[in-house]
């Protein structure tokens, strides 16, 4: 399946995509719609590549399209998955699995 990983060749981004899709039952076409929104896609890429934010929260909108946030939305309805870094750093390509909780 094409996704951020196919575009960027990055296993860190593939982990987020796979976990979000499996846990929240997000269909591939809905994930692609998320990626078609540059601002939303960039939010995920920035979380991986920069140390500004510890948390990445993924929710699913009623239309089935996931949305990324750095903080839990105040009006969270439904399921969410979240990724937490152990420190405010970029995730390394080699050891990223040990750098998130």
BAZAVO-787805 format. One record per residue: x, y, z of N, C-alpha, C, CB in turn; residue in three letters. Coordinates in steps of 0.001 Angstrom, whole numbers, plus 524288, in hexadecimal, padded with zeros to 5 digits. Atoms other than C-alpha are relative to their C-alpha. Glycine has a CB too. Example, Ala and Ser with C-alpha at 12.3 -4.5 7.8 and 13.67 -1.06 7.14 Angstrom:
<rec n_X="8037A" n_Y="7FB5A" n_Z="80000" ca_X="8300C" ca_Y="7EE6C" ca_Z="81E78" c_X="80384" c_Y="804B0" c_Z="80000" cb_X="7FC20" cb_Y="8001B" cb_Z="804DE" resn="ALA"/>
<rec n_X="7FCCC" n_Y="7FB5A" n_Z="7FFC4" ca_X="83566" ca_Y="7FBDC" ca_Z="81BE4" c_X="7FCFE" c_Y="80442" c_Z="802DA" cb_X="8019E" cb_Y="801CE" cb_Z="7FA79" resn="SER"/>
//
This chain:
<rec n_X="80346" n_Y="7FB5A" n_Z="80000" ca_X="80000" ca_Y="80000" ca_Z="80000" c_X="8036F" c_Y="804E0" c_Z="80000" cb_X="7FC49" cb_Y="80001" cb_Z="804C3" resn="UNK"/>
<rec n_X="7FD16" n_Y="7FB13" n_Z="80025" ca_X="804C2" ca_Y="80D84" ca_Z="7FCC0" c_X="7FE5D" c_Y="80345" c_Z="804B4" cb_X="7FF04" cb_Y="8030B" cb_Z="7FABF" resn="UNK"/>
<rec n_X="8011E" n_Y="7FC97" n_Z="7FB97" ca_X="8059B" ca_Y="816FA" ca_Z="807E8" c_X="80498" c_Y="80395" c_Z="800B1" cb_X="7FEE2" cb_Y="7FCDF" cb_Z="80510" resn="UNK"/>
<rec n_X="7FB90" n_Y="7FC9A" n_Z="7FEF8" ca_X="80F2D" ca_Y="81FF9" ca_Z="80E55" c_X="80504" c_Y="7FCFC" c_Z="7FEF8" cb_X="7FFDF" cb_Y="8021B" cb_Z="805AF" resn="UNK"/>
<rec n_X="7FB44" n_Y="80313" n_Z="800AA" ca_X="81911" ca_Y="814F4" ca_Z="80E37" c_X="80194" c_Y="7FFA0" c_Z="7FA4C" cb_X="7FF41" cb_Y="7FA97" cb_Z="80240" resn="UNK"/>
<rec n_X="7FEC9" n_Y="80076" n_Z="8058A" ca_X="8180E" ca_Y="81339" ca_Z="7FF8A" c_X="8022E" c_Y="80526" c_Z="7FDEE" cb_X="7FB1E" cb_Y="7FE61" cb_Z="7FCE4" resn="UNK"/>
<rec n_X="7FE4C" n_Y="7FADB" n_Z="801C3" ca_X="819EC" ca_Y="821BF" ca_Z="7FDC1" c_X="80561" c_Y="8015B" c_Z="8022E" cb_X="7FC08" cb_Y="80428" cb_Z="8019B" resn="UNK"/>
<rec n_X="7FB3A" n_Y="7FE5F" n_Z="7FD67" ca_X="824F9" ca_Y="8237E" ca_Z="8076C" c_X="803D4" c_Y="7FB84" c_Z="800FB" cb_X="7FEAB" cb_Y="80291" cb_Z="80513" resn="UNK"/>
<rec n_X="7FC96" n_Y="80475" n_Z="7FF07" ca_X="82A8D" ca_Y="815AB" ca_Z="80895" c_X="801CE" c_Y="7FFC0" c_Z="8059E" cb_X="804A8" cb_Y="80033" cb_Z="7FC72" resn="UNK"/>
<rec n_X="7FE90" n_Y="7FF53" n_Z="7FA8B" ca_X="82A42" ca_Y="816E0" ca_Z="81755" c_X="7FCE7" c_Y="7FC49" c_Z="8037E" cb_X="7FF1F" cb_Y="805AB" cb_Z="801B2" resn="UNK"/>
<rec n_X="8028B" n_Y="803D4" n_Z="7FCA1" ca_X="82765" ca_Y="80BB6" ca_Z="820BE" c_X="7FD73" c_Y="80284" c_Z="804C1" cb_X="803EB" cb_Y="7FBF2" cb_Z="801C0" resn="UNK"/>
<rec n_X="8025D" n_Y="7FD47" n_Z="7FB89" ca_X="82469" ca_Y="81575" ca_Z="82BA6" c_X="7FA6E" c_Y="8019F" c_Z="7FEAB" cb_X="8034A" cb_Y="804DA" cb_Z="80191" resn="UNK"/>
<rec n_X="8052F" n_Y="7FE57" n_Z="801B7" ca_X="818F5" ca_Y="81AB4" ca_Z="823EB" c_X="7FC84" c_Y="7FB4E" c_Z="7FEE0" cb_X="8006B" cb_Y="80376" cb_Z="7FB24" resn="UNK"/>
<rec n_X="802FC" n_Y="804C5" n_Z="800FF" ca_X="814C5" ca_Y="80D11" ca_Z="81FE0" c_X="7FDC6" c_Y="7FDCE" c_Z="80512" cb_X="80370" cb_Y="7FBE5" cb_Z="7FD4D" resn="UNK"/>
<rec n_X="801E3" n_Y="801DF" n_Z="7FAF7" ca_X="813AC" ca_Y="80941" ca_Z="82E32" c_X="7FB15" c_Y="802F3" c_Z="801A3" cb_X="80442" cb_Y="80094" cb_Z="8042C" resn="UNK"/>
<rec n_X="8048D" n_Y="7FCD8" n_Z="7FE8F" ca_X="80A39" ca_Y="8147E" ca_Z="830BB" c_X="7FB52" c_Y="7FE8A" c_Z="7FC9F" cb_X="80138" cb_Y="805E2" cb_Z="7FF72" resn="UNK"/>
<rec n_X="80441" n_Y="8015F" n_Z="80392" ca_X="80232" ca_Y="8112D" ca_Z="824B8" c_X="7FDBA" c_Y="7FAA9" c_Z="8014A" cb_X="801EC" cb_Y="80016" cb_Z="7FA5B" resn="UNK"/>
<rec n_X="801CA" n_Y="80552" n_Z="7FF14" ca_X="8016C" ca_Y="80295" ca_Z="8276F" c_X="7FD18" c_Y="7FF91" c_Z="8052A" cb_X="80498" cb_Y="7FC3D" cb_Z="7FFED" resn="UNK"/>
<rec n_X="80277" n_Y="80057" n_Z="7FADB" ca_X="7FE4A" ca_Y="803F3" ca_Z="835E2" c_X="7FAC7" c_Y="802DD" c_Z="8000D" cb_X="8039E" cb_Y="80240" cb_Z="80437" resn="UNK"/>
<rec n_X="804D9" n_Y="7FCF9" n_Z="80023" ca_X="7F40B" ca_Y="80E6C" ca_Z="83373" c_X="7FBD9" c_Y="7FD2C" c_Z="7FCDC" cb_X="800F7" cb_Y="80571" cb_Z="7FDB3" resn="UNK"/>
<rec n_X="803CE" n_Y="802AE" n_Z="8034F" ca_X="7ED8A" ca_Y="806E9" ca_Z="8287B" c_X="7FDE1" c_Y="7FB1A" c_Z="802AB" cb_X="80279" cb_Y="7FE91" cb_Z="7FABF" resn="UNK"/>
<rec n_X="801BD" n_Y="804D9" n_Z="7FD7C" ca_X="7ED07" ca_Y="7FA1D" ca_Z="83010" c_X="7FCC4" c_Y="8011C" c_Z="804DF" cb_X="804B2" cb_Y="7FC97" cb_Z="8016D" resn="UNK"/>
<rec n_X="80293" n_Y="7FF0A" n_Z="7FAFF" ca_X="7E910" ca_Y="7FFBC" ca_Z="83D38" c_X="7FAC4" c_Y="802C4" c_Z="7FF57" cb_X="80386" cb_Y="80337" cb_Z="80381" resn="UNK"/>
<rec n_X="804C0" n_Y="7FCEB" n_Z="800B7" ca_X="7DEE5" ca_Y="80967" ca_Z="8385F" c_X="7FCC1" c_Y="7FE2E" c_Z="7FB57" cb_X="80164" cb_Y="805B0" cb_Z="7FF53" resn="UNK"/>
<rec n_X="802C1" n_Y="80232" n_Z="80484" ca_X="7DA8D" ca_Y="80115" ca_Z="82CC9" c_X="7FF36" c_Y="80409" c_Z="7FBAB" cb_X="7FABA" cb_Y="7FDD1" cb_Z="801B1" resn="UNK"/>
<rec n_X="8001C" n_Y="7FC00" n_Z="8041A" ca_X="7DDDD" ca_Y="80BCD" ca_Z="82313" c_X="80121" c_Y="7FD64" c_Z="7FAC4" cb_X="8040B" cb_Y="80477" cb_Z="80122" resn="UNK"/>
<rec n_X="7FF37" n_Y="8023B" n_Z="80534" ca_X="7DC4C" ca_Y="807A9" ca_Z="814F8" c_X="80432" c_Y="80307" c_Z="7FD0D" cb_X="7FAD9" cb_Y="80002" cb_Z="7FCE4" resn="UNK"/>
<rec n_X="7FBB0" n_Y="7FDAE" n_Z="802F2" ca_X="7E73B" ca_Y="80A5D" ca_Z="80B5B" c_X="7FE65" c_Y="80502" c_Z="7FD33" cb_X="80216" cb_Y="7FC1A" cb_Z="7FC0F" resn="UNK"/>
<rec n_X="801A4" n_Y="7FB46" n_Z="802D5" ca_X="7DF44" ca_Y="81422" ca_Z="8036C" c_X="7FF5E" c_Y="804A1" c_Z="803AB" cb_X="7FADE" cb_Y="7FF04" cb_Z="7FD19" resn="UNK"/>
<rec n_X="80094" n_Y="7FBC5" n_Z="7FC26" ca_X="7DC72" ca_Y="81BEB" ca_Z="80FCF" c_X="80559" c_Y="801FF" c_Z="801B4" cb_X="7FCDB" cb_Y="7FE1B" cb_Z="804D0" resn="UNK"/>
<rec n_X="7FAA9" n_Y="7FE5C" n_Z="7FEAC" ca_X="7EAE7" ca_Y="81C07" ca_Z="81355" c_X="80237" c_Y="8035F" c_Z="7FB98" cb_X="80396" cb_Y="7FB29" cb_Z="800FE" resn="UNK"/>
<rec n_X="7FE21" n_Y="7FCF6" n_Z="8047A" ca_X="7EDE5" ca_Y="820ED" ca_Z="80599" c_X="7FD9A" c_Y="8057E" c_Z="7FFF2" cb_X="7FEB7" cb_Y="7FD25" cb_Z="7FADE" resn="UNK"/>
<rec n_X="80279" n_Y="7FAD1" n_Z="7FFBF" ca_X="7E422" ca_Y="82C01" ca_Z="8077B" c_X="802C6" c_Y="8036A" c_Z="80409" cb_X="7FA1B" cb_Y="7FF83" cb_Z="8015D" resn="UNK"/>
<rec n_X="7FCEF" n_Y="7FD1E" n_Z="7FC24" ca_X="7EB91" ca_Y="82FF8" ca_Z="813C1" c_X="80506" c_Y="801FB" c_Z="7FD78" cb_X="80141" cb_Y="7FC84" cb_Z="804D0" resn="UNK"/>
<rec n_X="7FAFE" n_Y="7FE93" n_Z="80263" ca_X="7F837" ca_Y="82FFD" ca_Z="80BFC" c_X="7FF65" c_Y="80404" c_Z="7FBAB" cb_X="802A8" cb_Y="7FB30" cb_Z="7FDDB" resn="UNK"/>
<rec n_X="800D9" n_Y="7FC2C" n_Z="80427" ca_X="7F22A" ca_Y="83840" ca_Z="8014C" c_X="7FF91" c_Y="8058A" c_Z="80235" cb_X="7FB11" cb_Y="7FEA3" cb_Z="7FCE7" resn="UNK"/>
<rec n_X="80042" n_Y="7FAE8" n_Z="7FD64" ca_X="7F0F0" ca_Y="84342" ca_Z="80B34" c_X="8057A" c_Y="8013C" c_Z="80206" cb_X="7FBD7" cb_Y="80004" cb_Z="80498" resn="UNK"/>
<rec n_X="7FA82" n_Y="7FEFF" n_Z="7FECD" ca_X="7FEA7" ca_Y="848DB" ca_Z="80B9D" c_X="800F3" c_Y="8019C" c_Z="805A2" cb_X="8020C" cb_Y="80426" cb_Z="7FC74" resn="UNK"/>
<rec n_X="7FF46" n_Y="7FE21" n_Z="7FAA4" ca_X="7FCEC" ca_Y="84F8C" ca_Z="818BF" c_X="7FFC8" c_Y="7FB7C" c_Z="803DF" cb_X="7FBD6" cb_Y="80419" cb_Z="80161" resn="UNK"/>
<rec n_X="8008C" n_Y="80477" n_Z="7FC72" ca_X="7F884" ca_Y="842FC" ca_Z="81F6A" c_X="8049B" c_Y="7FC3D" c_Z="7FF66" cb_X="7FACD" cb_Y="7FD1A" cb_Z="7FEF9" resn="UNK"/>
<rec n_X="7FB89" n_Y="80378" n_Z="80101" ca_X="8030F" ca_Y="83ACA" ca_Z="818FF" c_X="804F0" c_Y="80247" c_Z="8026B" cb_X="800C6" cb_Y="7FF24" cb_Z="7FA0C" resn="UNK"/>
<rec n_X="7FB53" n_Y="7FD70" n_Z="7FDEE" ca_X="80D6A" ca_Y="844B6" ca_Z="81CE2" c_X="8003A" c_Y="7FFB6" c_Z="805EF" cb_X="8002D" cb_Y="805AD" cb_Z="7FE41" resn="UNK"/>
<rec n_X="80037" n_Y="8006A" n_Z="7FA52" ca_X="808EF" ca_Y="8441C" ca_Z="82B0C" c_X="80270" c_Y="7FAD4" c_Z="801C9" cb_X="7FA4A" cb_Y="80071" cb_Z="801F3" resn="UNK"/>
<rec n_X="7FDD9" n_Y="80526" n_Z="7FEAF" ca_X="80C4B" ca_Y="83597" ca_Z="82B5A" c_X="805DD" c_Y="7FFDC" c_Z="7FEE3" cb_X="7FD2C" cb_Y="7FBA4" cb_Z="7FCE3" resn="UNK"/>
<rec n_X="7FA73" n_Y="7FFF3" n_Z="80173" ca_X="81936" ca_Y="83759" ca_Z="8243E" c_X="80323" c_Y="80344" c_Z="803E2" cb_X="800B9" cb_Y="80228" cb_Z="7FA64" resn="UNK"/>
<rec n_X="7FD3D" n_Y="7FCAA" n_Z="7FC3D" ca_X="81D15" ca_Y="8427E" ca_Z="82D59" c_X="8009A" c_Y="7FD57" c_Z="80549" cb_X="7FD1E" cb_Y="8052B" cb_Z="800AD" resn="UNK"/>
<rec n_X="7FFA1" n_Y="802B2" n_Z="7FAED" ca_X="81A12" ca_Y="83A43" ca_Z="83963" c_X="8048C" c_Y="7FC21" c_Z="7FFE4" cb_X="7FAC6" cb_Y="7FD1E" cb_Z="80153" resn="UNK"/>
<rec n_X="7FBCF" n_Y="803D9" n_Z="80082" ca_X="8236C" ca_Y="82FE3" ca_Z="83467" c_X="80558" c_Y="802A2" c_Z="7FF9A" cb_X="7FF10" cb_Y="7FC8B" cb_Z="7FB36" resn="UNK"/>
<rec n_X="7FAEC" n_Y="7FDC2" n_Z="8015E" ca_X="82E23" ca_Y="838DA" ca_Z="82F7C" c_X="801DA" c_Y="8046C" c_Z="80382" cb_X="7FFCE" cb_Y="801ED" cb_Z="7FA98" resn="UNK"/>
<rec n_X="7FE84" n_Y="7FBA8" n_Z="7FC98" ca_X="82E09" ca_Y="843A8" ca_Z="839BB" c_X="7FF10" c_Y="7FE96" c_Z="805B6" cb_X="7FCEE" cb_Y="804FA" cb_Z="7FE8D" resn="UNK"/>
<rec n_X="80080" n_Y="8011D" n_Z="7FA72" ca_X="82EF7" ca_Y="84410" ca_Z="84876" c_X="7FC3C" c_Y="80399" c_Z="802DA" cb_X="80534" cb_Y="80053" cb_Z="80282" resn="UNK"/>
<rec n_X="80363" n_Y="7FC11" n_Z="7FD93" ca_X="8247A" ca_Y="84E4F" ca_Z="84AE5" c_X="7FBA4" c_Y="7FDB8" c_Z="8035A" cb_X="7FDA4" cb_Y="8035B" cb_Z="7FBDA" resn="UNK"/>
<rec n_X="80490" n_Y="8022D" n_Z="7FD51" ca_X="819A0" ca_Y="84544" ca_Z="84F9A" c_X="800FA" c_Y="7FA66" c_Z="801B5" cb_X="7FB30" cb_Y="8003E" cb_Z="7FC7A" resn="UNK"/>
<rec n_X="7FF73" n_Y="80554" n_Z="7FE04" ca_X="81975" ca_Y="8391E" ca_Z="85808" c_X="7FBB6" c_Y="7FC6C" c_Z="7FDF8" cb_X="7FFF6" cb_Y="80003" cb_Z="805EE" resn="UNK"/>
<rec n_X="8048D" n_Y="8033F" n_Z="80120" ca_X="80BE1" ca_Y="83457" ca_Z="85446" c_X="7FE19" c_Y="8009F" c_Z="7FA66" cb_X="7FBA1" cb_Y="8014D" cb_Z="803BB" resn="UNK"/>
<rec n_X="802E2" n_Y="7FFF3" n_Z="804E7" ca_X="80534" ca_Y="830AC" ca_Z="8479F" c_X="7FB11" c_Y="7FCD8" c_Z="800F3" cb_X="80354" cb_Y="7FDB7" cb_Z="7FB4F" resn="UNK"/>
<rec n_X="80507" n_Y="80289" n_Z="7FF1F" ca_X="7F6C9" ca_Y="82D84" ca_Z="8490E" c_X="7FD33" c_Y="7FFA4" c_Z="7FAC9" cb_X="7FCA4" cb_Y="80308" cb_Z="8041B" resn="UNK"/>
<rec n_X="802F3" n_Y="800D7" n_Z="804CC" ca_X="7EF1F" ca_Y="827B3" ca_Z="83DD5" c_X="7FA62" c_Y="7FEAD" c_Z="8017C" cb_X="80281" cb_Y="7FB91" cb_Z="7FC97" resn="UNK"/>
<rec n_X="80588" n_Y="80128" n_Z="7FF36" ca_X="7E049" ca_Y="8283C" ca_Z="83E0B" c_X="7FD97" c_Y="7FEE8" c_Z="7FAAB" cb_X="7FD1D" cb_Y="8049E" cb_Z="802D8" resn="UNK"/>
<rec n_X="802CD" n_Y="800E4" n_Z="804E2" ca_X="7D65E" ca_Y="82412" ca_Z="833DD" c_X="7FB21" c_Y="80362" c_Z="8000B" cb_X="7FE95" cb_Y="7FA19" cb_Z="7FF44" resn="UNK"/>
<rec n_X="804A3" n_Y="7FCB6" n_Z="80095" ca_X="7CC44" ca_Y="82DCE" ca_Z="82F46" c_X="7FB4D" c_Y="7FC94" c_Z="7FE95" cb_X="800E7" cb_Y="8044A" cb_Z="7FBC3" resn="UNK"/>
<rec n_X="804A2" n_Y="80307" n_Z="80180" ca_X="7BE30" ca_Y="82969" ca_Z="82CF5" c_X="8001E" c_Y="7FE20" c_Z="7FA4B" cb_X="7FB26" cb_Y="80343" cb_Z="800E3" resn="UNK"/>
<rec n_X="7FFA4" n_Y="801A2" n_Z="8057D" ca_X="7C160" ca_Y="828C2" ca_Z="81E5A" c_X="8041D" c_Y="7FBBF" c_Z="7FF23" cb_X="80141" cb_Y="804B1" cb_Z="7FC93" resn="UNK"/>
<rec n_X="7FC38" n_Y="80443" n_Z="8005F" ca_X="7CBD7" ca_Y="81E85" ca_Z="82151" c_X="80592" c_Y="801B0" c_Z="7FEEC" cb_X="7FE5C" cb_Y="7FC5E" cb_Z="7FBE1" resn="UNK"/>
<rec n_X="7FABD" n_Y="7FE0D" n_Z="8012B" ca_X="7D783" ca_Y="82732" ca_Z="81E35" c_X="802C6" c_Y="8014F" c_Z="80520" cb_X="7FFC6" cb_Y="804E8" cb_Z="7FC59" resn="UNK"/>
<rec n_X="7FD21" n_Y="7FED2" n_Z="7FB2F" ca_X="7E1D6" ca_Y="8278B" ca_Z="828F9" c_X="80220" c_Y="80591" c_Z="7FFF4" cb_X="8047D" cb_Y="7FC1E" cb_Z="800BF" resn="UNK"/>
<rec n_X="7FDD1" n_Y="7FAC5" n_Z="7FF5A" ca_X="7E6DA" ca_Y="8346E" ca_Z="82E43" c_X="8043E" c_Y="7FFD3" c_Z="8042B" cb_X="7FBAF" cb_Y="80401" cb_Z="8017B" resn="UNK"/>
<rec n_X="7FBD5" n_Y="7FFDB" n_Z="7FC19" ca_X="7F3C3" ca_Y="836C8" ca_Z="8355C" c_X="7FFBB" c_Y="804F2" c_Z="80361" cb_X="80552" cb_Y="7FFAA" cb_Z="7FD4F" resn="UNK"/>
<rec n_X="7FFB1" n_Y="7FBA0" n_Z="7FC50" ca_X="7F54F" ca_Y="83F87" ca_Z="84153" c_X="804DE" c_Y="7FF41" c_Z="80356" cb_X="7FAF6" cb_Y="8005E" cb_Z="80380" resn="UNK"/>
<rec n_X="7FBB2" n_Y="80059" n_Z="7FC43" ca_X="80074" ca_Y="842BA" ca_Z="84A9C" c_X="7FE02" c_Y="7FFCF" c_Z="805A0" cb_X="803B4" cb_Y="804A0" cb_Z="7FF50" resn="UNK"/>
<rec n_X="8026E" n_Y="80036" n_Z="7FAD3" ca_X="7F739" ca_Y="843E7" ca_Z="8563C" c_X="7FAAE" c_Y="7FD6F" c_Z="7FF73" cb_X="7FF7F" cb_Y="80593" cb_Z="80279" resn="UNK"/>
<rec n_X="80522" n_Y="80273" n_Z="80033" ca_X="7EAE5" ca_Y="83C83" ca_Z="859C0" c_X="7FBE2" c_Y="8042C" c_Z="7FF05" cb_X="7FED5" cb_Y="7FCFB" cb_Z="8051C" resn="UNK"/>
<rec n_X="8042F" n_Y="7FC35" n_Z="80100" ca_X="7DF2F" ca_Y="843AD" ca_Z="853DF" c_X="7FC56" c_Y="8004D" c_Z="804AB" cb_X="7FCEB" cb_Y="7FE89" cb_Z="7FB05" resn="UNK"/>
<rec n_X="8036F" n_Y="7FF58" n_Z="7FB78" ca_X="7D61C" ca_Y="84943" ca_Z="85E36" c_X="7FAD2" c_Y="7FD2D" c_Z="7FF3C" cb_X="7FF03" cb_Y="805CC" cb_Z="80109" resn="UNK"/>
<rec n_X="804F6" n_Y="8029A" n_Z="80121" ca_X="7CA46" ca_Y="84349" ca_Z="8578E" c_X="800E7" c_Y="7FAC1" c_Z="7FD56" cb_X="7FC8A" cb_Y="8037C" cb_Z="7FC92" resn="UNK"/>
<rec n_X="7FEC9" n_Y="8050D" n_Z="80250" ca_X="7CF71" ca_Y="835A6" ca_Z="85502" c_X="7FB59" c_Y="7FC56" c_Z="80085" cb_X="804DC" cb_Y="7FD9B" cb_Z="80294" resn="UNK"/>
<rec n_X="80441" n_Y="803D9" n_Z="8001C" ca_X="7C49C" ca_Y="82C72" ca_Z="850FF" c_X="801F2" c_Y="7FB62" c_Z="7FCD9" cb_X="7FACE" cb_Y="80258" cb_Z="7FD99" resn="UNK"/>
<rec n_X="7FE39" n_Y="80498" n_Z="802D2" ca_X="7C7BA" ca_Y="81EA5" ca_Z="84D1C" c_X="80586" c_Y="7FE80" c_Z="80175" cb_X="7FFA8" cb_Y="800E9" cb_Z="7FA38" resn="UNK"/>
<rec n_X="7FAD3" n_Y="80227" n_Z="7FEE9" ca_X="7D49A" ca_Y="81787" ca_Z="84C89" c_X="8045B" c_Y="8039B" c_Z="7FE3C" cb_X="8009B" cb_Y="7FAC2" cb_Z="7FD64" resn="UNK"/>
<rec n_X="7FB42" n_Y="7FD35" n_Z="80192" ca_X="7E227" ca_Y="81D38" ca_Z="84BA6" c_X="804A4" c_Y="7FC6D" c_Z="80114" cb_X="80092" cb_Y="8055D" cb_Z="802FC" resn="UNK"/>
<rec n_X="7FB03" n_Y="80282" n_Z="7FEB7" ca_X="7EFF0" ca_Y="817F5" ca_Z="84B35" c_X="803E0" c_Y="80465" c_Z="800D6" cb_X="801E5" cb_Y="7FC15" cb_Z="7FB8F" resn="UNK"/>
<rec n_X="7FC15" n_Y="7FBF5" n_Z="7FF2A" ca_X="7FB8D" ca_Y="81F54" ca_Z="8501B" c_X="80561" c_Y="7FD97" c_Z="8004D" cb_X="7FED7" cb_Y="8031B" cb_Z="804F8" resn="UNK"/>
<rec n_X="7FA81" n_Y="80167" n_Z="7FFF3" ca_X="80A26" ca_Y="81EA4" ca_Z="84ED2" c_X="802B1" c_Y="8040A" c_Z="80362" cb_X="80267" cb_Y="7FFC6" cb_Z="7FA52" resn="UNK"/>
<rec n_X="7FD4B" n_Y="7FC79" n_Z="7FC6D" ca_X="8130E" ca_Y="82474" ca_Z="85932" c_X="805DB" c_Y="7FF01" c_Z="7FF93" cb_X="7FE10" cb_Y="7FF40" cb_Z="805BE" resn="UNK"/>
<rec n_X="7FA48" n_Y="80067" n_Z="80020" ca_X="82180" ca_Y="82737" ca_Z="857B1" c_X="80215" c_Y="80015" c_Z="80599" cb_X="80275" cb_Y="8048A" cb_Z="7FCB5" resn="UNK"/>
<rec n_X="7FD7C" n_Y="7FFF6" n_Z="7FADE" ca_X="82A79" ca_Y="824DC" ca_Z="86336" c_X="802B1" c_Y="80529" c_Z="80110" cb_X="803EC" cb_Y="7FB92" cb_Z="8006B" resn="UNK"/>
<rec n_X="7FD8D" n_Y="7FAE3" n_Z="7FF61" ca_X="830AC" ca_Y="8322E" ca_Z="860DD" c_X="7FEBD" c_Y="8036B" c_Z="7FB57" cb_X="805F2" cb_Y="7FF79" cb_Z="800AA" resn="UNK"/>
<rec n_X="80124" n_Y="7FC4F" n_Z="8043F" ca_X="82F1B" ca_Y="83E59" ca_Z="85894" c_X="80473" c_Y="8000E" c_Z="7FC12" cb_X="7FF13" cb_Y="8058E" cb_Z="8022C" resn="UNK"/>
<rec n_X="7FC0B" n_Y="8007B" n_Z="80418" ca_X="837BC" ca_Y="839BE" ca_Z="84D74" c_X="7FD70" c_Y="7FDB0" c_Z="7FB2C" cb_X="804B3" cb_Y="7FC91" cb_Z="801D6" resn="UNK"/>
<rec n_X="801C0" n_Y="802B8" n_Z="804B6" ca_X="83619" ca_Y="83532" ca_Z="83F8E" c_X="800B5" c_Y="7FA28" c_Z="800E2" cb_X="80317" cb_Y="801E2" cb_Z="7FB09" resn="UNK"/>
<rec n_X="7FF64" n_Y="805A9" n_Z="7FF99" ca_X="83432" ca_Y="82698" ca_Z="83E58" c_X="80452" c_Y="7FE46" c_Z="7FC45" cb_X="7FAC1" cb_Y="7FD1E" cb_Z="7FEC1" resn="UNK"/>
<rec n_X="7FBCB" n_Y="801E7" n_Z="8035D" ca_X="8405F" ca_Y="81FF1" ca_Z="8394C" c_X="7FDE1" c_Y="7FBC0" c_Z="7FC6E" cb_X="804A8" cb_Y="7FDEA" cb_Z="8034A" resn="UNK"/>
<rec n_X="801CF" n_Y="803F7" n_Z="803B1" ca_X="83EBD" ca_Y="8172B" ca_Z="82D81" c_X="80184" c_Y="7FA86" c_Z="801C6" cb_X="80238" cb_Y="80111" cb_Z="7FA91" resn="UNK"/>
<rec n_X="7FE18" n_Y="8051B" n_Z="7FE62" ca_X="84634" ca_Y="80C25" ca_Z="83411" c_X="7FD4F" c_Y="7FDFB" c_Z="804EF" cb_X="805D0" cb_Y="8003E" cb_Z="800E0" resn="UNK"/>
<rec n_X="801E0" n_Y="801C6" n_Z="7FAE0" ca_X="840C9" ca_Y="80BC2" ca_Z="841F3" c_X="7FAB4" c_Y="8024C" c_Z="80178" cb_X="803F1" cb_Y="80162" cb_Z="80429" resn="UNK"/>
<rec n_X="804C7" n_Y="7FD23" n_Z="7FEC8" ca_X="83397" ca_Y="81277" ca_Z="840CB" c_X="7FC38" c_Y="7FCF4" c_Z="80367" cb_X="7FD52" cb_Y="80188" cb_Z="7FB12" resn="UNK"/>
<rec n_X="803B3" n_Y="80311" n_Z="7FCD8" ca_X="82BFA" ca_Y="80724" ca_Z="846CD" c_X="8013B" c_Y="80069" c_Z="805DB" cb_X="8001B" cb_Y="7FA3A" cb_Z="7FE4B" resn="UNK"/>
<rec n_X="7FE94" n_Y="7FF80" n_Z="7FA7A" ca_X="83391" ca_Y="808B8" ca_Z="85381" c_X="7FF6F" c_Y="80599" c_Z="801EC" cb_X="80595" cb_Y="7FE21" cb_Z="800DE" resn="UNK"/>
<rec n_X="80070" n_Y="7FA7C" n_Z="7FE8B" ca_X="8317C" ca_Y="8177E" ca_Z="8535D" c_X="7FA53" c_Y="801CD" c_Z="800D4" cb_X="80288" cb_Y="80357" cb_Z="7FBD5" resn="UNK"/>
<rec n_X="8057D" n_Y="7FEB6" n_Z="7FEF6" ca_X="822AE" ca_Y="816EF" ca_Z="85461" c_X="7FDD3" c_Y="7FC18" c_Z="803EA" cb_X="7FCB3" cb_Y="7FFF9" cb_Z="7FADD" resn="UNK"/>
<rec n_X="80265" n_Y="8034C" n_Z="7FBF8" ca_X="81A2F" ca_Y="81186" ca_Z="85F17" c_X="7FB48" c_Y="7FD4D" c_Z="7FDA7" cb_X="7FE6A" cb_Y="80342" cb_Z="804EA" resn="UNK"/>
//
